[in-house]
Amino acid sequence: MSQDYRQVNKFPEVKTFQNGTAGLTTKVFLPNRIKRVQIGSSSGKIFFKFSGEDGQLMTSSDRGFVPSSNLLPLQIATGRERQDVIYISGESGSETVVVIMEE
């Protein structure tokens, strides 16, 4: 279920993927060079967090959400504090998730 974008080397870059079963996470690996990522879906509400397990049910604690037909920009730190993965799940399980990566 994971999406590995670590080899992307030209920015900005737009990637999309179909979210699986409702509530199950997809682990998204982010490239080292990005400083901002935008996530969203035009087809449904999605949830995100920065810890978890790929393919597991996303708990309702410590997660953010993006309403349908919206994008949420997230600044990515540099150095040791940098997040290199994001876990995304959908409310219904049929969402097409958009990930926009920017340098």
Buried (B, 14 or more C-beta within 10 A) or exposed (E): BEBEBEEBEEBEBEEEBEBBEBBBBBBBBBBEBBEBBBBBBEBBBBBBBEEBEBEBEBEEEEBEEBEBEBBBEBEBEEEEEEEEBBBBBBBBBBBBBBBBBBE
